[in-house]
Amino acid sequence: MTLAAPKFAPTDPSDTELAARIGLGDHKAFALLMRRHNRLLFRTARSIVKNDADAEDVLQEAYLLAYRRIGQYRGDAKLSTWLTRIVANEAIARARTTSRRAQILDINHGGDLEHGDTDIDMEQSRSEQPDESAMRSQARALLERKIDELPESFRTVFVLRALEEMDVSEVAISLDIPEATVRSRFFRARGLLRESLARDIDIAHHDAFSFDGARCDRIVAGVLARLQDGD
């Protein structure tokens, strides 16, 4: 899922003003707040639950919780940080529940939980777009898959620091961990991601401009046909 960051005019109310209006039951203010922070919060949830549909569910539940708790916001931290913490907690709870269900299914049925149709949707969209757009989609899909493969303790820190460009203190408050832990996890996540991407690129080097199979057969058949025609 691609969420575009909305653009707001300089005259738009601040987060603090929105929080005050939401506390009075202003749904329009709450809608503006959600649009303002949707991308950050979706990415936060997605980094934990690793599934687009679950991330959307988490985000909706977290927003409802935030709406009910908006009176508790005192402005000590950015509202985005306060919201991120609510989303992270909700996502962690969802991930734990999903994990328990997966274990039960595996014991009872020997099956695996499927994690959505994202890869299928991406493959379909790639076939419908120009080559350059398809290459970008493939690169994005590879990066998303590699981020999903990061250990959970590193994954959310990486998403918030690298994708959302939150500073160390904001991430620390959002995830309730020390700033030193944020720095070390982000450093380790980048290293793991580089190693993983490098391995895939090395494999791709071997397969680049593949020549076996249908291409080889087609060229051989074409040459033999022309020889038979007297070329």
N, C-alpha and C positions, 0 to 999 in steps of 0.2 A: 504494500500500500504506500502511496506517495502522498504526503501531506504538505501542501505549500504553505510557507510561512506567510500569514496575512500581513498586509501593510496598513498601518493606522496613521491617521492624521495627527499632527502635533496637538490639535485641540481635543483629541480623545481623552477621556478621563483616565487618571492614573489607577494603578492596581488598588491603592489604598481607598480612593474614591469609589471604585467599583465594589470593593469589599463592604464599604459602608452602605451603599445602595442595595447590595444583595442581602445584607442583614435586615433591611426593611422589606424584603420580599420582591425586589425588582428583578423580574425574570429577564428583561431585556439586557440589563447590566450583566446578569449571569451568562447569557448567551455570548456577549462580547468577551467576557473573561475566558470562556471556553475556547472561542476561536483564537484568542490571543495566545493561549498556552497549549493548544491541542498537539502541535508537533512535538514539543518537548515532552509532554506527558505521555503521548502515545509511544514515543521511542523508549521512554523509561519503562513502561509496562511491557513493551515488546522485548526489551532486553532481558527481562526476567522470565516471562512465560513462553517466549520463543514461538509464538503463534499469533498471526494477525487477528483472527477472530477472538481469541481469548483476550488479547490486548485491548480490543475494542470493548469487550464486556467489562474488563477490569476498569477501564477508563470511565465508563458510564457509572459503575458502582462507586468509584472514587469521587467522581463529581457530585453524586448525590450525597455522599458522606461529607464532602467539603461544604456543600450548601447548608447542610444541617449544622455544621460546626463553625461556620464563618464567623460567628460571634466570638469564637475563641482566638481568632487571629488578632494579634496585638501589634503587628508591625515590627517586631524585633528582628525578623529576617525578611527577605524578599517574599512576596506572595507566591512567586513561582517556586521558590525553595520549599515553602510550606506545603504547596500543592504536590510537589514532587515527592515529598516524604509520605504523604497520604497515599499516593499512587503506588509507590514502592512497597509499602506495607500491604496494600490490597493485592498487589501482584504476587508478592511472596506467599501470601496466604493461598491464593489461587494455584500457584505452582505446587505447593505442598499437597493440596487436595488432589490435583491432577496426578501427581506422582503416586499417591496412595491408590487412586483408582487404577492406574496403570499396573501397579503391582498386583491388585486383585484380579484384573483381567488376565494378566500373564499367568497367574496361578490357576485360575479357573478354566481358561480357554486357550492358553498358549499363544495369544495374539498380542499384537503391538498396537499402541495408540498411534493414529496417523496425525500428523501435524499440519493439517490444512492442505489447500490446493495451490499454494503460492508458486511452487516450482512449475506446476502444470500451466498456471495462468501466465507465468513469465515466458514459457516456451511458446505458448500460443501467440502472445503479443509480439515475440521476436519474429515469428514467421510472417506477421502482418505489417512490419515496419521496414523502412529502408535499412540497408546494411549498417550504416553508421549508428543509427539508433539501436539496432539489434546488438551491436558490439557493446554499446554503453549498458544496455540491459543485462547482457551476459556478465559484464564486469561488475555491475551492481549486485547481481544475483550471487556471484562468487564471493564478493566482499561480505554480503549479508550472511551467507552460509558460514563463512569463516568466523564472523563475529559470533554467530550462534554456537559455534563449537568451542568458544572460549569458556573456561570455568566460570560458574555463576558469580563467584566473588569478584572476578575481574571484568565480566561482561558489562554490567551496568555502569561501573566506574568508567570504562572505556567509552561507552555511548554518551554519557553525560559530559565527559571531558573533551572527547575528540569530535563527536558529531554535533553536540549542542554547545560546545565551547564554554561550559560553565567553569567558573574558577574553582580552585581547590577547596576553599572554605565553603562555598555553596554546596559542592558535592558532599563534603563531610557532614554538613548539617542535614542535607536531604537524606542521607543514608545512615546517619547516626554512627559514624565511624571517625577515628582521628584523621587529621589532615595528613599525617605521615603515612597512614595506611592508604589513603587516596593516592598519594604520589607513588608509593611502591607498587600498588596494584595496577595503576595506569602504565607505569614503566614496564612491568612484567607482561601486561596485556599486549602492548605494542610489540614487544619482542616475540611473543607467541604468534601474533598475527603475521608478522614479517616471515617467521620461519615457515608457517603453514602456507602462506601465499607463494613463497619461494619454491617449496616442494611441488606445488601444482604447476608453477611456471616451468620448472625443470622437466616435468612429465610432458607438458605441452610442447616443449622444444622438440622432443622425440617424435611427437605426432604431427608437427607442423607440416603443411602442404602434403598431407597423406597421399600416397601413390598406389597403395595396394588395393585389392578388391575390384570394384566396378570400373574405376578409372583405368587401371592396368589392363583389364580385359577389353575395354573399349578401344584403347590405343592399339593393342595387338591385333584385334579384329579389323580395325580400320586399315592398318598397314598391309595385312594379309589380303584384304579385299582389293586394295589398290594394286598389289602385285599380280593378282589374278586378272585384273583389268589391263595389265600390261604397262603400268606406270614405271 
